[in-house]
Amino acid sequence: MNMEERILAERCKAGDNEARRELYTRYGGRLLSICLRYAGDRAVAEDLLHDAFLKIFGAFDRFAWRGEGSLRAWMERITVNVALEALRRKHRLHYPVTVERLPEQYEEPTSAEMARVPYEVLRQMISELPDGYRTIFNLFCIEELPHREIAERLGISEKTSSSQLFRAKALLARRIREYLKKDE
């Protein structure tokens, strides 16, 4: 059975277990990929997914329908927040000044170069970034949050957010170039 999103939300809000199973089946994979982006490790991501669904099921009384896609967006926000809270709790959100020596400037890979990097390889490179770099990279590049909001959510300055994004991108650019040289 494939319920329309609004009906699915209403039934979940009412505590319908069949609707909750449908919700998990429909959105679990997408939410797991969000958890993986922040955790960098599948076992941790699966734990985060579990925690996110518990939070989602417990928060349905605060969900307000705003049109098609609003349920998914609401669940994604909760999932990101669960992942960030877990990183904060484990003190994994530190913002290293120098993990590796990075240049003052870097050249971003071209779209043609990026096309030569398989998605799984790029995902792995992102998952290997230090936690702070990876978190800010995800919030800025994937969630499309401005530095002001990232700073507020993480309790850091906008300048720290900006510099950590620069370092994440510089490190990724270097790793992509190294990958491409090996691949030639």
VOGU-3710 file (C-alpha; in Angstrom, 3 decimals, decimal comma):
1> mnmeerilae> 0,000/0,000/0,000  1,337/3,454/-0,889  -0,494/6,144/1,062  -0,590/9,760/-0,017  1,851/11,791/2,104  -0,780/13,840/3,950  -2,821/10,763/4,889  0,368/8,990/5,934  1,249/11,907/8,224  -2,227/12,009/9,748
11> rckagdnear> -2,220/8,277/10,419  1,283/8,435/11,960  0,100/11,312/14,150  -2,773/9,050/15,306  -0,252/6,324/16,258  -1,124/3,913/13,414  1,659/1,297/13,314  0,939/0,319/9,703  1,451/3,963/8,696  4,660/4,098/10,742
21> relytryggr> 5,977/1,033/8,890  5,072/2,693/5,590  6,843/5,879/6,690  9,980/3,922/7,578  9,896/1,948/4,324  9,344/5,051/2,216  11,858/7,383/3,863  14,303/5,159/5,776  16,857/4,924/2,962  16,899/8,675/2,387
31> llsiclryag> 17,230/9,434/6,094  19,965/6,806/6,456  21,951/8,580/3,740  21,665/11,813/5,751  22,908/9,999/8,854  25,804/8,541/6,866  26,806/12,011/5,655  27,199/13,197/9,237  28,430/10,024/10,948  30,862/8,820/8,304
41> dravaedllh> 30,318/5,260/9,598  27,447/2,915/8,733  26,955/1,400/12,208  26,796/4,847/13,818  24,506/6,058/11,014  22,098/3,174/11,649  21,982/4,086/15,353  21,311/7,707/14,392  18,525/6,609/12,042  16,887/4,673/14,868
51> daflkifgaf> 17,139/7,704/17,150  15,775/9,967/14,408  12,710/7,780/13,869  12,039/7,666/17,608  12,204/11,457/17,664  10,009/11,727/14,551  7,348/9,381/15,952  7,399/11,291/19,242  7,069/14,675/17,547  4,155/14,066/15,171
61> drfawrgegs> 1,864/16,172/17,350  4,019/19,173/16,323  4,015/18,394/12,586  2,005/20,794/10,431  1,162/19,854/6,849  2,416/22,530/4,420  1,944/20,735/1,135  3,523/17,862/-0,767  7,100/17,286/0,398  6,621/18,983/3,775
71> lrawmeritv> 6,617/15,663/5,649  9,919/14,601/4,086  11,489/18,025/4,718  10,333/17,971/8,349  11,777/14,483/8,887  15,063/15,477/7,224  15,425/18,490/9,562  14,839/16,272/12,587  17,365/13,728/11,280  20,048/16,385/10,737
81> nvalealrrk> 19,398/17,731/14,241  19,652/14,238/15,753  22,985/13,695/13,959  24,358/17,071/15,083  23,280/16,470/18,667  24,962/13,048/18,693  28,199/14,553/17,377  28,039/17,295/20,021  27,313/14,782/22,784  30,316/12,667/21,805
91> hrlhypvtve> 32,507/15,774/21,563  33,281/14,892/17,976  32,558/18,386/16,683  35,950/19,961/17,000  37,290/22,329/14,422  40,947/21,574/13,776  43,133/24,401/12,579  45,540/22,065/10,833  44,787/18,413/10,288  46,856/18,380/7,156
101> rlpeqyeept> 48,842/21,238/5,696  46,453/22,964/3,338  47,164/25,763/0,888  45,996/29,344/1,341  44,179/28,883/-1,972  43,101/25,843/-3,925  41,703/25,101/-7,342  38,318/23,409/-7,370  38,070/20,402/-9,684  36,284/21,092/-12,951
111> saemarvpye> 32,953/19,466/-13,740  34,763/17,215/-16,254  37,172/16,088/-13,522  34,308/15,534/-11,083  32,518/13,400/-13,666  35,487/11,003/-13,534  35,100/10,442/-9,790  32,501/7,743/-8,998  29,824/8,807/-6,530  30,861/6,150/-3,996
121> vlrqmiselp> 34,492/7,329/-4,104  33,422/10,933/-3,514  31,077/9,877/-0,716  33,941/7,979/0,895  36,234/11,010/0,615  33,615/13,165/2,319  33,061/10,566/5,045  36,814/10,581/5,790  36,906/14,324/6,461  37,403/15,268/10,120
131> dgyrtifnlf> 34,019/15,468/11,860  33,941/19,261/12,081  34,916/19,736/8,428  32,412/17,094/7,263  29,599/18,570/9,345  30,061/22,107/8,046  30,560/20,850/4,478  27,249/18,954/4,713  25,351/21,834/6,295  26,603/24,351/3,734
141> cieelphrei> 26,870/22,315/0,524  24,110/19,748/0,991  21,602/21,364/3,377  22,360/24,780/1,798  22,405/26,634/5,121  24,154/30,020/5,331  27,180/30,400/7,615  25,097/32,479/10,040  22,672/29,593/10,616  25,458/26,996/10,747
151> aerlgisekt> 27,220/29,101/13,378  24,036/29,371/15,455  23,319/25,630/15,241  26,856/24,596/16,152  27,644/27,326/18,666  30,604/28,648/16,679  31,395/31,918/14,922  30,523/32,522/11,284  34,249/32,955/10,628  34,937/29,474/12,038
161> sssqlfraka> 32,192/28,028/9,854  33,592/29,751/6,781  37,203/28,743/7,456  36,261/25,135/8,175  34,292/24,976/4,920  37,330/26,327/3,068  39,545/23,677/4,688  37,053/20,909/3,894  36,865/21,959/0,251  40,648/22,344/-0,036
171> llarrireyl> 41,198/18,889/1,453  38,565/17,352/-0,833  40,039/19,100/-3,891  43,467/17,699/-3,055  42,134/14,177/-2,523  40,178/14,346/-5,786  43,295/15,417/-7,685  45,287/12,578/-6,073  42,550/10,130/-7,056  42,509/11,393/-10,632
181> kkde> 46,313/11,095/-10,924  46,154/7,468/-9,743  43,310/6,801/-12,155  45,196/8,063/-15,239
//
